[in-house]
């Protein structure tokens, strides 16, 4: 039963695509169809814009990681010094130093966690800005294909590859918006 449904869906998809593949004036990579699909994650990741955003986020993440290693080394040294003082100073004085050290560690942890959250938020901002910048390009592809809807390919059970516009969209988005560094909403260095 499932195999029959798959075959029927594939046949319908291929017939729909084949029947409308002769669109005049459309990009050779675009089939005329009521339905199109796109792989958004690949669209973003393989576009010049997405690659630049990933590069910026990686740089920011690497800076935070290097800072975390530096802080960890400093705290390890400070903890070692504190441990050496334990038997040499008054217990109340040691408790005060230990509490101050603990507060410092907690504060640094909160700061570093906030920086990591900022990078995650920046990643989401890049994706939202990309969608806003790419939308007119994708709408143009949709009009050329005579489509009424573009579906996320991952959410479909079965579809003919001929209605996937991801590669065409990447090429056009790269041509229209490039890596986004020129646009006010593009991925700028944080």
For each residue, the residues with C-beta under 8 A, 3 or more apart:
1: 4 5
2: 5 6
3: 6 7
4: 1 7 8
5: 1 2 8 9
6: 2 3 9 10 158
7: 3 4 10 11
8: 4 5 11 12
9: 5 6 12 13 157 158
10: 6 7 13 14 158 160
11: 7 8 14 15
12: 8 9 15 16
13: 9 10 16 17 158 159 160 162 163
14: 10 11 17 18 160 162
15: 11 12 18 19
16: 12 13 19 20 33 34 35 160 163
17: 13 14 20 21 31 33 160 162 163
18: 14 15 21 162
19: 15 16
20: 16 17 23 31 32 33 146
21: 17 18 31 32 162
22: 32
23: 20 26 30 31 32 144 145 146
24:
25: 144
26: 23 30 31 32 144 145
27: 30 141 144 168
28:
29: 165 167 168 171
30: 23 26 27 141 144 145 165 168
31: 17 20 21 23 26 145 162 163
32: 20 21 22 23 26 145 146
33: 16 17 20 36 145 146 147 162 163
34: 16 146 147 148 149
35: 16 147 148 149 150 151 159 163
36: 33 141 142 145 147 149 150 151 163 164 165
37: 150 151 152 153 156 159 163 164 165 166
38: 43 138 150 151 152 153 164 165 166 169
39: 42 43 152 153 154 164 166
40: 43 44 152
41: 44 45 154
42: 39 45 46 166 170
43: 38 39 40 46 47 50 134 166 169 170 173
44: 40 41 47 49 50 53 127 130
45: 41 42 50 51 54
46: 42 43 50 51 170
47: 43 44 50 51 130 134 170 173 174
48: 51 52 173 174 178 179 180
49: 44 52 53 126 130 133 134 173 174 177 178 179 180 186 187
50: 43 44 45 46 47 53 54 126 130
51: 45 46 47 48 54 55 179
52: 48 49 55 56 179 180 181 186 187
53: 44 49 50 56 57 123 126 127 130 180 187
54: 45 50 51 57 58
55: 51 52 58 59
56: 52 53 59 60 122 126 187 188 189 190
57: 53 54 60 61 119 122 123 126
58: 54 55 61 62
59: 55 56 62 63
60: 56 57 63 64 119 122 190
61: 57 58 64 65 119
62: 58 59 65 66
63: 59 60 66 67
64: 60 61 67 68 112 115 116 119
65: 61 62 68 69
66: 62 63 69 70
67: 63 64 70 71 112 115
68: 64 65 71 72 112
69: 65 66 72 73
70: 66 67 73 74
71: 67 68 74 75 108 112
72: 68 69 75 76
73: 69 70 76 77
74: 70 71 77 78
75: 71 72 78 79 104 105 108
76: 72 73 79 80
77: 73 74 80 81
78: 74 75 81 82 101
79: 75 76 82 83 101
80: 76 77 83 84
81: 77 78 84 85
82: 78 79 85 86 94 97 98 101
83: 79 80 86
84: 80 81 88
85: 81 82 88 89 94 97
86: 82 83 89 94
87:
88: 84 85
89: 85 86 93 94 97
90: 93 94
91: 94 95
92: 95 96
93: 89 90 96 97
94: 82 85 86 89 90 91 97 98
95: 91 92 98 99
96: 92 93 99 100
97: 82 85 89 93 94 100 101
98: 82 94 95 101 102
99: 95 96 102 103
100: 96 97 103 104
101: 78 79 82 97 98 104 105
102: 98 99 105 106
103: 99 100 106 107
104: 75 100 101 107 108
105: 75 101 102 108 109
106: 102 103 109 110
107: 103 104 110 111
108: 71 75 104 105 111 112
109: 105 106 112 113
110: 106 107 113 114
111: 107 108 114 115
112: 64 67 68 71 108 109 115 116
113: 109 110 116 117
114: 110 111 117 118
115: 64 67 111 112 118 119
116: 64 112 113 119 120
117: 113 114 120 121
118: 114 115 121 122 190
119: 57 60 61 64 115 116 122 123 190
120: 116 117 123 124
121: 117 118 124 125
122: 56 57 60 118 119 125 126 190
123: 53 57 119 120 126 127
124: 120 121 127 128
125: 121 122 128 129
126: 49 50 53 56 57 122 123 129 130 187
127: 44 53 123 124 130 131
128: 124 125 131 132
129: 125 126 132 133 180 185 186 187
130: 44 47 49 50 53 126 127 133 134 180
131: 127 128 134 135
132: 128 129 135 185
133: 49 129 130 136 173 177 180 183 185 186
134: 43 47 49 130 131 137 138 169 173 177
135: 131 132 138 139
136: 133 139 140 176
137: 134 140 141 169 172 173 176 177
138: 38 134 135 141 142 150 165 169 173
139: 135 136 142 143
140: 136 137 143 144 172
141: 27 30 36 137 138 144 145 165 168 169 172
142: 36 138 139 145 147 150
143: 139 140 146 147
144: 23 25 26 27 30 140 141
145: 23 26 30 31 32 33 36 141 142 165
146: 20 23 32 33 34 143
147: 33 34 35 36 142 143 150
148: 34 35
149: 34 35 36
150: 35 36 37 38 138 142 147 165
151: 35 36 37 38 155 156 159
152: 37 38 39 40 155 156
153: 37 38 39 156 159 164 166
154: 39 41
155: 151 152
156: 37 151 152 153 159
157: 9
158: 6 9 10 13
159: 13 35 37 151 153 156 163 164
160: 10 13 14 16 17 163
161: 164
162: 13 14 17 18 21 31 33
163: 13 16 17 31 33 35 36 37 159 160
164: 36 37 38 39 153 159 161 167
165: 29 30 36 37 38 138 141 145 150 168 169
166: 37 38 39 42 43 153 169 170
167: 29 164 170 171
168: 27 29 30 141 165 171 172
169: 38 43 134 137 138 141 165 166 172 173
170: 42 43 46 47 166 167 173 174
171: 29 167 168 174 175
172: 137 140 141 168 169 175 176
173: 43 47 48 49 133 134 137 138 169 170 176 177
174: 47 48 49 170 171 177 178
175: 171 172 178
176: 136 137 172 173
177: 49 133 134 137 173 174 180 183 186
178: 48 49 174 175 181 182
179: 48 49 51 52 186 187
180: 48 49 52 53 129 130 133 177 183 185 186 187
181: 52 178 186 187 188
182: 178 186
183: 133 177 180 186
184:
185: 129 132 133 180
186: 49 52 129 133 177 179 180 181 182 183
187: 49 52 53 56 126 129 179 180 181
188: 56 181
189: 56
190: 56 60 118 119 122
